[in-house]
């Protein structure tokens, strides 16, 4: 029996999940030493690490709204690295107070990623800045409302140079992930390197070891 993502893609077509994940027991969300997994519309606890799990009802619906949110987050960051024929992108590594890190599984391992951090191409045509783009991508791919807390690193990838920020969760519901994501995980730091194993993510893992959320 085929499994489909409950949300259609940008063209309105159904997305078949060829190897769907299964959600973990609700008790895993309370244990900082356990990996917890949400799937699209799976049951979630009322709170994680003392912060409510609830859909972000007032999320921006325009680029201007995302830019306004980003403008309120004050911290310094260096100029972005560049690389020939690679487009700018941005994303975030979201760290919970219990030390676990949020990770997404792209639907059908898009781009060759079993697990990775939420990110997406910078929308140059719509003038969405890197910070605003990161906020938007984390919300769409992981269902989370976050605050960016600082610069983490620039990662030169196969088709992009991606700026990663550190972030903390303010709200949201990972089970509300968009069609691009088939699972969202909360991963203990000790398991992160084994769980996020794509070569393009090694620079992010290295930077995270030396970062303070």
C-alpha positions in Angstrom: 0.0 0.0 0.0 1.4 3.4 -1.0 2.0 6.1 1.5 1.5 9.8 0.6 2.6 13.0 2.3 -0.6 14.8 3.6 0.6 18.0 1.9 0.8 18.3 -1.9 3.9 19.7 -3.6 4.2 23.2 -5.1 2.4 22.1 -8.2 -0.5 20.6 -6.2 0.6 17.0 -6.9 0.6 14.2 -4.3 4.0 13.2 -3.0 4.5 9.4 -2.5 6.8 8.5 0.3 8.7 5.5 -0.9 10.3 4.6 2.4 8.2 6.4 5.1 9.5 6.8 8.6 7.6 5.8 11.8 7.1 8.2 14.7 8.7 7.3 18.0 6.8 6.9 21.3 5.7 10.1 22.9 7.9 9.4 25.9 11.1 9.9 23.7 10.3 13.6 23.5 10.8 13.9 27.3 14.1 12.1 27.5 17.2 14.2 26.5 19.2 11.0 25.9 16.7 9.5 23.3 16.2 10.3 19.7 12.6 11.5 19.0 10.9 11.4 15.6 7.9 13.1 14.2 6.2 12.2 10.9 3.6 14.3 9.0 0.7 14.9 11.4 1.9 12.4 13.9 0.8 12.8 17.6 3.0 15.1 19.6 3.4 15.9 23.3 2.0 19.1 24.7 5.5 20.4 25.3 9.2 19.6 24.9 11.8 20.9 27.3 9.2 23.0 28.9 8.2 24.8 25.7 4.8 24.2 24.1 4.4 22.3 20.9 1.7 24.1 18.9 1.2 25.1 15.3 2.6 28.6 14.6 -0.7 30.3 13.7 0.8 33.7 13.1 3.6 32.7 10.9 4.4 35.3 8.2 2.6 34.8 4.9 4.8 37.3 2.9 8.5 37.9 2.3 8.1 41.3 4.1 6.8 39.5 7.2 9.9 37.2 7.2 12.2 40.1 6.7 10.6 42.0 9.6 11.2 39.0 11.9 14.8 38.7 10.8 15.5 42.4 11.3 14.7 42.1 15.0 17.5 39.5 15.6 20.6 41.5 16.3 24.0 39.9 16.1 27.1 40.3 13.9 28.1 38.0 11.1 31.0 38.0 8.6 30.6 38.5 4.8 29.4 35.3 3.1 31.9 33.1 1.3 31.5 32.7 -2.4 32.3 29.8 -4.8 32.1 29.7 -8.6 28.7 28.6 -10.0 27.2 28.1 -6.5 24.1 30.0 -5.4 23.7 31.4 -1.9 21.5 29.5 0.5 20.8 29.6 4.2 19.5 27.5 7.1 19.8 26.9 10.8 20.9 24.4 13.4 18.2 24.6 16.1 19.4 23.5 19.6 16.9 22.6 22.4 17.6 23.6 26.0 18.1 19.8 26.8 21.1 19.8 24.3 19.3 17.9 21.5 19.4 19.2 17.9 16.6 19.3 15.3 17.3 17.4 12.1 15.1 16.8 9.0 14.8 13.9 6.6 14.1 15.2 3.1 11.3 13.3 1.4 12.6 10.4 -0.6 16.2 11.4 0.3 16.1 14.4 -2.0 19.6 15.5 -2.9 21.1 12.3 -1.5 20.4 13.3 2.1 19.0 10.8 4.6 19.2 13.4 7.4 20.3 17.0 7.3 19.7 20.4 8.8 16.9 22.6 7.4 18.0 25.0 4.7 17.1 26.3 1.2 18.3 28.5 -1.6 18.3 32.2 -1.1 15.4 33.8 -2.9 17.4 36.5 -4.7 14.5 37.4 -7.1 12.3 38.2 -4.1 15.0 40.0 -2.1 14.6 37.7 0.9 17.7 38.2 3.0 19.8 35.2 4.3 18.4 35.5 7.8 14.8 35.7 6.7 15.3 32.9 4.3 16.7 30.7 7.1 13.7 31.4 9.3 11.3 30.6 6.5 13.1 27.4 5.6 13.2 26.1 9.2 9.4 26.7 9.5 8.6 25.1 6.2 10.9 22.1 6.5 10.7 21.4 10.2 7.5 23.2 11.3 9.4 25.2 13.9 9.2 28.9 14.9 12.8 29.8 15.8 15.0 32.8 16.8 18.4 33.0 15.2 21.0 33.5 17.9 24.2 33.8 15.9 26.4 32.9 12.9 27.6 29.3 12.8 29.4 28.7 9.5 29.4 28.9 5.7 29.3 25.5 3.9 30.4 25.1 0.3 28.1 22.4 -1.1 27.5 20.8 -4.5 25.2 23.5 -5.8 25.3 26.2 -3.2 27.2 28.1 -0.5 25.0 27.8 2.5 25.1 30.1 5.5 24.1 28.3 8.7 22.9 30.1 11.8 22.5 28.8 15.4 18.9 29.1 16.6 16.6 28.3 19.4 13.0 27.1 19.2 10.3 29.5 20.2 7.3 27.4 19.2 5.8 25.5 16.3 5.0 21.8 15.7 7.4 19.5 13.8 4.5 17.3 12.7 3.4 20.2 10.5 6.4 19.8 8.2 5.9 20.6 4.5 5.9 18.1 1.7 9.7 18.5 1.2 10.2 16.7 4.6 9.1 13.2 5.6 10.4 13.2 9.2 11.7 15.6 11.8 14.0 14.4 14.5 15.3 15.7 17.9 18.7 14.1 18.1 21.0 13.9 21.2 24.3 15.6 20.6 26.2 12.3 21.2 24.3 10.7 18.3 24.4 13.6 15.9 27.6 12.7 13.9 26.3 9.2 13.2 22.8 10.4 12.3 23.8 13.3 10.1 26.5 11.6 7.9 26.4 13.3 4.5 29.8 14.7 3.5 28.3 18.1 2.9 27.3 18.4 6.5 30.7 17.6 8.1 31.7 21.3 8.2 28.5 22.1 10.1 29.1 19.3 12.6 32.6 20.6 13.1 31.5 24.2 13.7 28.8 23.1 16.1 31.3 21.4 18.3 33.0 24.7 18.9 29.8 26.8 19.1 27.8 28.0 22.1 24.1 28.2 21.4 
